[in-house]
Amino acid sequence: MTLRLLSLTALMAVVPLPAQVFADLKSALVDYSKAELAPHKTCESLSGFKSKEITHITAATIPADTAAPSNCRVTGILAPEIAFEVSLPEKWNGRFYMIGNGGHAGEALDDAGRVAQRNQALQLGFAFAQTNTGHDARKEPGGSFVMSNPQKAIDYAWRAVHLTAITAKWITRDYYGKAVSRAYWNSCSNGGRQGLIEAQRFPGDFDGIVANAPWVDQTGFTIGAMWNQKALSAAPVSPAKLELVSKAVMAKCDAIDGLKDGLIDDPRKCSFDPARDVAACAAGTDGPDCLTSAQAEAIGKIYRGPVSNGKSVFPGYMPGSEAVMGLFGGGQGSGWLNVIVPNQSAANQSAKPADFNLAEGTMRYLVPKPPKPDYDYRTFDFDHDLSLLDEWGKQANAKNTDLAKFRKRNGKLLMTYGWADTILQPMMGVSYYEQAVAKNGPETPDFFRLFMIPGMAHCGGGVGPDRHDPMTAMINWVEKGQAPETIIANRAVNGQVVRTRPLCAYPKVARYSGQGSIDDAANFKCVAP
């Protein structure tokens, strides 16, 4: 049976993102059609399920339709306001599958993107679970949920996912009369952060965790977004100038891996400097085909990342992430538009870019105690105020690299990141992986692997092959001991696959053999860089 599980798009409460879709790949190991376990009690009886955290619970049979088989849908509230859902197919494969949340979470459980993931999981026989992490973003957007109850901050940071996971597994066991055989997590961005925190804080919750583009360091990202906003406020950059920069980046760096293919394989090897490598405007002039010195400086700051007392404190964005691609919300343009750089051609000149909008909510509601809804980021002093974020970081950041307990119980962790991500800085993921290897030893790849994706934007999209299937790789790893060396990715245009490439277990990279089409993964091998 075809495996087509979806990874949660990341910042839906901030800006609409294209759904991340993994390629249709056949699973050589798991025959998902062998979902044979039937419930041993009625669905409606689960309305009486009790635990000390549940304050409300209902259960109802959902008839089969063209999207999903008949299933038992259990919904409820975990104190104080954590909405949760468990959907249980009439024929169960013994496995548990859970997805996470984007941005500051609070999505409706019946959001179309979430329903699509639930339906696919049910089609494959998985028990499915999800949560809103304790608030409704339609009523309490951004971080404002803490205004009604400070406990919601902790629920959002880490508590809600753990409570939902253990409660959902209890309900699943009660319904089928058998415990979950394997539990899997698969999500992106903030959902990737949630997955990492599960491995770090609650190593017994999941056997396999797929953390796509994880928001490892929420506070570092917040500092970086304020840094970028300050730079761009001083020297606004137009869409035309961003396209000029993107062409200069590709001209300089496309072939650094030995192959001119419209992809920058490893942007760290691209020594791009906008002040040197882009046409400069004559003193006192400005135009769409050049950068002023102030604009070149602002763009350079985005690549370099924030500095405090002369030292780098967080990574910037990678060369190639500014490339022209499909934009969030539709259309084509630089990947930085609407996310890092406000689109000045838009009708609403006061619109905030998504990254800064997210960071501002964090700074106003989650960092200070009590919250400061009118906090002005322009008062932030990068040389003296970094410590303001420390306490919130202890709750929300997924930076702990000690994975000994997760490893001891034979858990498996698979991380992916797009090199052209414009929401979250890819080096956030690379640095975490490298630090985890240093902490856990040279055998770390036995349980934790990273796959970097050239040209891919946030959770999908971009200019590179972005459709891939880490879930089959994870299930093969957990249940068959087959550690993934490569994952095949493809790029589709108008529904047609136009390029395939192997994704390699970091630090290996894909290299062309020198023969055959550069659009065929068969002509590439994963080698040491």
N, C-alpha and C positions, 0 to 999 in steps of 0.2 A: 504493500500500500504506500502511496505517496505521503511523504512527511512534509507538511507545509505549516509549521508552527510560526506564529508571528511574534516578533519582539516588540514590546511596548515602545511607541514613540515617546520622546522624552519630555518635551516642555509644552504639552498641549494646552496648559492653562495660560501660557505666555504667548505662544504663536503657533498657528496650525502647522504641523509638520507632515510630510508625506509618510504614509505607513511603511515601516520597514518590512520588507517581504523577503523571506529566505527562498532560495531557489528550490524548485521541485526536484528532489533527489530521492532515489530509491534507497531504503535502508536494507543493507545486506544482513543485518543481525536481527532486528526486531520485527516480527510480523504483527503489526498493530491490530490486524483484523482478529487476532486471537484474544479478544476481550470476552471472556466466558463467565466471569464471576457475577452471579446475580445477587440482588439484595436478599436479606433474610428477614426483613420486616417491611412494613409499609412506609412510604415516603411521609405521609401525613403524621405518622407517629413521632417523627423527628421534631415536631413542634414542641414536644415535651422534653427534649434533650436539655440537660442542665449542667452548668458549671458555675463556679463562683464569679466569673467575669461576665457571663451573659446576662443582660438585663432585658432582652427581647429576642424572640426567635420565632420564625414561621417556616413552614415547609409545604411545598406544593408540587404536584406532578406536572411537568411541562410536556405536552404532547409532541411527538416527532413532527418535524416539518422538513422542508428542503435544505435547511441550513444545519440542522442538528438532530440527533436521535432523541427519543423520549428520555427525559432525565428528571431527577428529583432536585429541585432548587431550594436550598436552605439559605435564608437570609436572616440577619440579626444585628444586634448591637452589643459590643463589648464595652464595658464602662471605661470612660464616661460617654464617648460618642463615636466609637470605632465601628463603622459599618463594615460588615463582612458578608461574603457570599461563598457558598460551597455548592457546586453543581456536580451531580453524581449520575453517570450514565446507567442505563438499564443493564448493560453488559460491560463489566469493568475489567481493565487489563492489570489491575493490581497496583498501578502507579499513581502518584500524586504530582500535580503540576500547578505551579503558582506563578503569577506575574506581579510586577511591581507598579510603580507610579512615576509620573513625570514631574519635574520641577518641584513646586511646593505641594504637590499631590492634591487630594480633595476631589478627584474626578468622580463623576457619577458612575456607579457600577454598571449602568446600562448604556454608557458611552459606546458609540458605534464601533470604535477601534477595539475596545475591550470585549464587546460582544463577539466580534469576529474571532478573537483569540480563544474565547470560551468555546465557541462552536467548533473550532478546529480540534481543540483538546477533546471535546466530547465525541467527535467523529472518530477519533483514534482510541477511544476507550479510557481516557484519563479521567480521574477525579480532579476537578478544577477548583482553584480558590483565588480570591482577590479581596482587597480591602481599600477603603478610601483614606486610611491612616488616621482617621479621627475627626475629620471636618469636611464640610461641603464647600468647595471652592466657588460655587455659584453664589453662595451667601457670604463667604469669608475668603475673598481672593488673596493671593500672595501669602504673606505670613500673618495676615490680620487675624487669623483664627486664635492666636494667643490672647487676644483682647478679651475674649469671652471666658477662657479657662487656660491658665498657664500650663496645665498638664498636657494640653494638646501639642505643645512643642516637643515634649519627650515622646509622645505617641508618634508624632510625625518622624522624629529623628531615628527611632529604633524599636519602640515598644509594640506598635500596632502590627507590624509584619510578623514578629515573633508570636504574639498572642493569636493572631489569625492562623498562622501555620499550625500551631499545636492544637488549637480548637478545631480547625478543619480536619485534621487527621483523626482526632477523637470521633468526630461526627461520621467520618468515612468508615472508621472501624465499627461503629455502632450500627451503621446501615447495612454493611455487607457481612458483618460478623467475622471480619478478618482484618488484621492490621495492614497498613500500607507496606508494600514490599520495597519500593524505592520512591524517594521524594526528590523532585527536580524544581529548580528555580531558573527562569529565563526572562531577563528584562534588560532595559537599556537606560543609560543616563542616570537619573536619580534612582531608577530601578536597578541599575548596575551597582550603585552605591548601597542600596538596600541589600543586594545579594552579598556584597563584600562584608557588610556588617553582620549578616547572618553567619558567615564563615568565621568571623572574628569573635563575635559575642556569643553566638548560639550554635556551636559546631554540630550539634545533634539534630538540627532541624531538617537539613537537606543532605542527600547523598551526592548530588551533582548540582553545581551552581554555574550558570552561564551569565557572566557579567559583561554586557556589551557597553562600551564607552562609559565606564562607571565614573560618577561624580565623586572621585576619591576624596578630594579636598574641597569641601564646600566653602570654607572660609578663605582659602587661597584664591579660589575662583572669584569670590566676591571682591577681594582686594584688586585682582586683575581687571575686573569689569569696571571698577571705579577709576583705575589707572587709565584704561582705554577711553572712558568717557571724558575724563579731564583732558587728555591729549587731543581728542577730536573736537571738543568744545572750543579749544584754542585755535585749531586749524581744521575746519570742516573739509571733508573730502567728498567729491561728487561721484556718482556712479560711473561717469565717463573716465574719471581719473583712476578709479579702481580697476576698470577694464584695461587701462594703459599699464598699470602695475602688473596685472595678471599676465599680460602678454610678455612683459619683460622678464618675469619670473620663469615662465615656461621656456622662453628663448635661452635663458642662461642655464637652466637646471634640468631640463627634460632628459638630456643625454648623459647625465653624470653617472648613470648606472650602465652605460654602454649601449643603450637602446633608446632611440627616439620614437616614442610611442604615445606621447601626450600624457604620460604619467611621471610623477616624481617618486621614485621608488623609496628613497629615504631622505626626507627633506633636511635632516641634520647635516647632510653633506652639501647642501646648497648654501653657499656663502653670499646670499643676496643682500644688497644694501640699496634701498630706494634712493638714497642721496647720490649714489655712484652709478647705479644701473638703470635709472629712469631719466628721461630727458628733463632737464631743469628749466624752469621758467626764467626768463631774463629778469634781473632785479627790477622790482616795481611793477611787474606784469603777472597775469594769471590767465590760464586757458585750459581747455580740455585735453590738450596734447602734451602737457608738462606738469611738473610738480613744483610748487614754491618750496623754499627751504623749510618753512614751517610745516607744510604738508608732508614732506619727506621725513621730517623728524617725527611727526605724529605716527606715520605708518611704521617707521622703525621701532617706535616704542611698543606698538602692538606685536611685532615680531619678537622683540626682546623680553617683554613682560615687565612687571613692576619691580622697582628698585627702591630699597630703603637704606639710607646711610651709605650709599655707593655700592651696595651689594644686591644682587638679584635675589628675590624672595619667592618668585613663582614663575613658571615658564610662560612664554608667550605663544602665539599661534604660528603655525608652520608655513613656510613658503609653499604655495600651491593651494592653500585653503581659500585664497582670494579669487580663484579661478571662476570663470563664467560657468554657471551650472543652473539647474532648475531651482527656483527660489521657493522658500516656504511661502505658501499663499498663492503660488502660481507665477508664471513668467520666467524669464531668463535674466541673469545678471550676476555680478560678483557674489560669491558665497558669503561675503562679509555684510552684504546689504540686509538691513532689517534686523540683523543679529548682533554684529559688532558696530556697524556704521549705520546711522539713521539714513533712510532713503530721502534725500532732500528734494527729489522730484515728486514725492508723494504730496497729496493734497494737504495732509495734516503735518505741518512743519514741526509740530511739538511732539510728534510720536517718538517714543523712546525705543532704542534697539532692544531686542529680547534679552541679551545677556545682561545689560545694565538694569533693565526692568526687574529681572530676577534678583540681581545683587542688591538693588535698592530695597526690595521687600525684605530681604534678609537683614540688611542693616537697620531698617526701621522697626522691625517687629521681633526678630529672633535673637539678634546680638545684644541689644541693650535690655537691662532690667531696671525699671519697667520699660516697656516699649516706647519708642519715640516716633509716632506716625509722621511727624513733620521733619524728621532728620534730613539735613542737607549734606549730601556726600561731599560737597565742595569744602566743607570744614575738616575733612579727613586729612590728617598729616601723615604722609607715608613714612616719615622718619621717626615718628613718635607714637603713632596710634595703632600699630599692628596688634598689640596685646589686647586691644578692646575685643577682639574676636576669639580670644583663647577659650573662654568658658563655653561658648556655643560650639566651638570646634570639638570639645571633649564629648559632646553629645552627637553631633552630626557627621563629623569627618570619619571616613573609613580608611584611616592611614596606618592602623596597627598591622604590622607585618608578621607578628608572631602567630603563625597558623598551625602550631604544633598539635593542638587538640583536634582541629579539623582533620589534619593529616593522620593522626593516630586512629581516628574512627574510619579511616579509608575514604574520606570525602575527596571529591574531585572538583577543581575550579578551572574554568576556561574563560579567559578574558579576550575580548576583541576591541580594536580601536581603529578608526579611520584616520589616516595621516592628514586628511584635509578637513577634519572636524572644525567647525566654526562656533559651536556652542561650548564645548569643553576642550581644553588644551590636551592634545594627545600625549605630550610628555608627562602629564599627570599619571597616565596609565603606565607608560614605559618606566618611569621612575619608581612607581610602586612595585612593579614586577621585579626590577633589578634590586631594589632594597629587600624584597621578600626572598630573593635567591640568596642574598648576603646573610639574611637572618636565619633562613631555614636550611641552608647548605646546598651543595652542588646537586643533590638528588631532588631538589624542588620540582623540576619538570615531571617527576614521577606522579605528582598530584596537582600541579598548577602550571598551566601553559598560557602563553600570550600569542595572539595572532594580530599583526598589524596589517592594515588594508590600504595600499596605495590609492590615492585619489578619492577615497570614500569620505563623505561628509558625516554629519552627526546621525548615527544609527542607520544610515542609508543615504542614497543620493550621491551627488558629487559627479566626478568625471571618470571614476574607475569602476571596476567590477564590484558591485555592492551587494549582490544577492547571494546568500550563502546559508548553510545549514549547520550551525554548531550544535543543535539539539541531537541530531543523529550521532554526531561525533561524541557528544557527552554520554549518551546512553550506551554506545559501544564501549566507551572507556569504563564506565561504572559497572556494567553488567557482563562485559566480556574481557575486560582488562586490555583493550586495544587503545593505547594512548595515541592521540591524533598527531601525526607528523605534518599532514597537509589537510586543508579544507578547500575544495574547489569552489570558486566564486565566479559569477557571471554578470555581465552587464547586458541589459535589454533595452532596446529602443523601439517604441511602438509595438511592444509585445514580442519582439523578435530578439533572440540572443545574438549579440554582435561580437562578444569577446568573452573568453573564459581565461582564468588565471588561477594558479595554485596560491593559496595563502599558506605561509610557512610558519612553523612554530619558532617564535623569536628565540635567538637573534638571527636565525637563518632568513635568507631572502630568495625570491624567485629570480632565476637567471635564464635568459634565452639560450637555447642550444646552438643557435646559429643556422638552423635549418627549419623550413616550414613556416607556416603563418604565425605571426606574432599575436594573433587573436585566438590561438588554440593553446589551452593549458598543457596539452601533451608535449609541447615543444619547449617547456620550461622545467627546470629542476630546482629544488630547494638546496641551497649551498650556504656555507659560512660566509659572512660578509667580507 
